Amino acid sequence: MLVLLDHPVPTSVEPLLKGPHVLHRPTLGARPGALRGRALARHRPDVLLTRSVPAAAETAAWGAAAGERPLVVVLLDRAAGPGGARGGGARVRRPPARRLPGAGPAGSRLRVTVCPSAGAAEPPADLYARALATAERRFLAERVGPVLAGHLGAVRPEAASVVLVGAGVVNLLTGLLLLRAGHRVTFYDSGPDPRSGAPWTSFGCSRGGGDARMFTLTEADGYFGSPGGGPLPFAQPVKDKGWGLADLARLGPAERAWTEDNARVPGWLARSFTEDVLGYNLTSDRLWRDLRHDAPELFHGVGLREGILRIYSDQDVLEAHAGRQRSLTGRDFEILSADRVSARHPALAAAHRAGAFVGGLEVNGFTVQVHRFLGAVADAAERAGAVFHWGRLVDALVPGEGGAPDGISCRDGGTVRADHYVLSPGAYGEALLCGTASAGLIHGMVGVWLTLPDPGRGLRNSLKITRSGHTAADANVTVTEGPDGRSFLTVGSGYGWTGADPDNLDPTQLEALHAAVDDTASSFFPDAFDEARRSGLLERSRRYCVRPWTASSLPVLETTRTAGGGLLLITGGHNTGGFAQAPVTAEAVASALRGESHPMHVDYHPNRLRMFYGQKDARLPE
C-alpha cells in the first residue's frame, strides 16, 4: 500500500511517515491542480491523504494511471469535531468526471472518507495515526470487498451440508449455530471425543490444556513489541526470558519471515489491528450474553464464574490498563489498592505481604471449565443432529476444476464432499491449509498449566495477573471444581513459540516455561503451592497446549469459493483469544453461508498484512 500525503505536518507526526508506505510531498496540497494531478499520475498511490478533495482534472489524471482501481481519498477535516462526519465509509459527492479512454468514469471511482479531528486538544500524532489507519482500512475494503462480494453472491442461502474440520471451541460453537440455522453439520477431528477420558496429550488446544478459559474485553490483544521497545523475542530462549521454545536448529526461512513480519508492523498499524480485535471482543461480549440467555443448558455444570479481578505488579501498567478499560466500556473503573484487594480476597494476603502486586481492577468477564463446556456444546450439537467423526485426521484439500477445492481428504482414506467446508485446525493445519491464502500464517505458541488446591480462603473471582518483566508475564487463575466438588485453582500462563511445527518443542525450554509459571503460582499462593508439591498434585497437573498465533496478531477468516459453487472458510489464529471470539467468529461464518457480508470477512482477511506490504503473493483468489 502506498499513501501520498500532500501537505506539511508537525514534527511530532514525522516518525509516523517513515518507511516505504507513505510518500510525503508537503507542497502539493498548497498547489492543487495540474501539479498534484501529475504527482498522482506519476506515483499512482493507493490512497491520497489530504485536506482538499481532488478536482475533476486531478481525478482524471490519477484514474488514467491507476487503471480500474478505485481512487481512495482520506480527507482530514479539523473543523469536524466529535459530532462531525465519521470515517469508515462516508463518501463525499463529486461532480461527475469526464470518461477517460480505457479507464472508466474516474469520478465515479472516487472514494472519499472523512477523518475528523477529535477536537483541538487531540495531539497531531494521534490524528495522523487515525488517518493512516483509516487509509489502510479503506484500501483493504476496496481491494477485498469486490472479491468477497463475488464469493458470497454465488451462495445459495438455503440449508446445506457443511463439513467442519476441527472440533475445538470455535468450530463447536460455529457448528451449533449452523445447526440452528437448518444446515446439516458433520465434524471431523483428529483427536478423541473430548467427553472421553483419553490422555490430555491426545487432544488439541481446547481440550488438551487446563480445564479453564476466560473471557474479558482485552483477550486476543496485539503482540508487537517487547517492553524495551524492540521486537518480540521469538528466537530468544525461554530460559533467557525470551519466547523461543522451539529447537532453533529446526527453524528455517518460513519462521524467519514470520518473525520479520511481526517486527516490521508500524506502530500506528499495530494499534489499528488491536482496535479491530478488541472491537470484536465487544461484539462477542453481547453474543456470549445472548447465548447464555438462549441456551442456558450449555452453562449448567461447567463452572461458570462471573467477574474477573485483574492484579498488577507495576503501578504505571495498572493505571494504563484502567484507562484502556475506560476507553472500551465508556465507564470509569476504580483502581483498588493492594490493601483493598487483599481485604476483599483473603487468599491473596500472603502475596500482598510479600509485595507481589500493587493493586488491581475488578472488570467484567467470566470463566468456565472449558473441558466440561466442550462436552455440553458437543451434546447439544448431537441432539440437534450433528454427526461427529473422532480420530479422523483430515490432511489435505482435494482440488477440483481450476484448482478450486472440491472436498477434503482423510489420512485413513476417502474423500469427503459437502456443499460448504469450515476449517479450524488450530496450530495443526500446515498441511491442510496448503494452497490457501492462510497457508504459513499460523504458528504455534505454547502455554502451560498447573493446578493448586483451593482451601476456600476467600478467592471470590478468577484472576488475571500481570507481572511486568517476568517470563510468565500474564497469567490466568481460574477457580475450578473437581469431580468430587472440591475447589481448585487452575493456573495458565506463558509464551513459547514453536514456529510452524507445533510439535517442535525443546524440552529444556518447556521446563523453563513450567518453572516460570511455578514461580507465579508460588509467589501468589505459597501455601497452596507447597501443598500441591507435597501431595504430587503439582506434577500430575502439569500440562501444556499449543495456541494458534499469527505474526500480525490478527486472527484469520478466509472465504473462498469451492469447485461446486459453495464456500470454503478458514478460521483461526486467534492468539490468546479463540474462546473469547468464538461467538462472533461463528456469526461471521453463518453470515457467509447465508450469502451475507460480515465486517470480519474483511478485517480478518488472511492477506491483509501482505497487501499492506505489497507482497507479490498477496493476490486475491478469484
Residue, then its C-alpha position, 0 to 999 in steps of 0.5 A: m500500500l502506498v499513501l501520498l500525503d500532500h501537505p506539511v505536518p508537525t514534527s511530532v507526526e514525522p516518525l509516523l511517515k517513515g518507511p516505504h508506505v507513505l510518500h510525503r510531498p508537503t507542497l502539493g496540497a498548497r498547489p492543487g491542480a495540474l501539479r498534484g494531478r501529475a504527482l498522482a499520475r506519476h506515483r499512482p498511490d493507493v490512497l491520497l491523504t489530504r485536506s482538499v478533495p481532488a478536482a475533476a482534472e486531478t481525478a482524471a489524471w490519477g484514474a488514467a494511471a491507476g487503471e480500474r482501481p478505485l481512487v481512495v481519498v482520506l480527507l482530514d477535516r479539523a473543523a469536524g469535531p466529535g459530532g462531525a462526519r465519521g470515517g469508515g465509509a462516508r463518501v463525499r459527492r463529486p461532480p461527475a468526471r469526464r470518461l477517460p479512454g480505457a479507464g472508466p468514469a474516474g469520478s465515479r471511482l472516487r472514494v472519499t472518507v472523512c477523518p475528523s479531528a477529535g477536537a483541538a486538544e487531540p495531539p497531531a500524532d494521534l490524528y495522523a495515526r487515525a488517518l493512516a489507519t483509516a487509509e489502510r482500512r479503506f484500501l483493504a475494503e476496496r481491494v477485498g470487498p469486490v472479491l468477497a462480494g463475488h464469493l458470497g453472491a454465488v451462495r445459495p442461502e438455503a440449508a446445506s451440508v457443511v463439513l467442519v474440520g476441527a472440533g475445538v471451541v470455535n468450530l463447536l460453537t460455529g457448528l451449533l449455530l449452523l445447526r440452528a440455522g437448518h444446515r446439516v453439520t458433520f465434524y471431523d477431528s483428529g483427536p478423541d471425543p473430548r467427553s472421553g477420558a483419553p490422555w490430555t496429550s491426545f487432544g488439541c488446544s481446547r481440550g488438551g490444556g487446563d480445564a479453564r478459559m476466560f473471557t474479558l474485553t482485552e483477550a486476543d490483544g496485539y503482540f508487537g513489541s517487547p517492553g524495551g521497545g524492540p521486537l518480540p523475542f521469538a528466537q530468544p530462549v525461554k530460559d533467557k526470558g525470551w519466547g523461543l521454545a522451539d529447537l532453533a536448529r529446526l527453524g528455517p526461512a518460513e519462521r524467519a519471515w514470520t518473525e520479520d513480519n511481526a517486527r516490521v508492523p508500524g506502530w500506528l498499524a499495530r494499534s489499528f489491528t488491536e482496535d479491530v480485535l478488541g472491537y470484536n471482543l465487544t461484539s462477542d461480549r453481547l453474543w456470549r450474553d445472548l447465548r447464555h440467555d438462549a441456551p442456558e443448558l450449555f452453562h449448567g455444570v461447567g463452572l461458570r464464574e462471573g467477574i474477573l479481578r485483574i492484579y498488577s505488579d507495576q503501578d504505571v501498567l495498572e493505571a494504563h490498563a484502567g484507562r484502556q478499560r475506560s476507553l472500551t466500556g465508556r465507564d470509569f473503573e476504580i483502581l483498588s489498592a493492594d490493601r483493598v484487594s487483599a481485604r476483599h480476597p483473603a487468599l491473596a494476603a500472603a502475596h500482598r505481604a510479600g509485595a507481589f502486586v500493587g493493586g488491581l481492577e475488578v472488570n467484567g468477564f467470566t470463566v468456565q471449565v472449558h473441558r466440561f463446556l466442550g462436552a455440553v456444546a458437543d451434546a447439544a450439537e448431537r441432539a440437534g443432529a450433528v454427526f461427529h467423526w473422532g480420530r479422523l485426521v483430515d490432511a489435505l484439500v482435494p482440488g477440483e476444476g481450476g484448482a478450486p477445492d472440491g472436498i477434503s481428504c482423510r489420512d485413513g482414506g476417502t474423500v469427503r464432499a459437502d456443499h460448504y467446508v469450515l476449517s479450524p485446525g488450530a496450530y495443526g493445519e500446515a498441511l491442510l491449509c496448503g494452497t490457501a491464502s492462510a497457508g504459513l500464517i499460523h504458528g504455534m505458541v505454547g502455554v502451560w498449566l498447573t493446578l493448586p488446591d483451593p482451601g476456600r480462603g476467600l478467592r471470590n473471582s478468577l484472576k488475571i495477573t500481570r507481572s511486568g518483566h517476568t517470563a510468565a508475564d500474564a497469567n490466568v487463575t481460574v477457580t475450578e471444581g473437581p469431580d468430587g466438588r472440591s475447589f481448585l485453582t487452575v493456573g495458565s500462563g506463558y509464551g513459547w513459540t514453536g514456529a510452524d511445527p507445533d510439535n517442535l518443542d525443546p524440552t529444556q525450554l518447556e521446563a523453563l516455561h513450567a518453572a516460570v509459571d511455578d514461580t507465579a503460582s508460588s509467589f501468589f499462593p505459597d501455601a497452596f503451592d507447597e501443598a500441591r508439591r507435597s501431595g504430587l498434585l503439582e506434577r500430575s497437573r502439569r500440562y501444556c497446549v499449543r495456541p494458534w498465533t499469527a505474526s500480525s496478531l490478527p486472527v484469520l477468516e478466509t472465504t473462498r469459493t469451492a469447485g461446486g459453487g459453495l464456500l470454503l472458510i478458514t478460521g483461526g489464529h486467534n492468539t490468546g483469544g479463540f474462546a473469547q471470539a468464538p461467538v462472533t467468529a461463528e456469526a461471521v461464518a453463518s453470515a457467509l453461508r447465508g450469502e451475507s457480508h460480515p465486517m470480519h470477512v474483511d478485517y480478518h482477511p488472511n492477506r491483509l498484512r501482505m497487501f499492506y506490504g505489497q507482497k507479490d503473493a498477496r493476490l486475491p483468489e478469484 
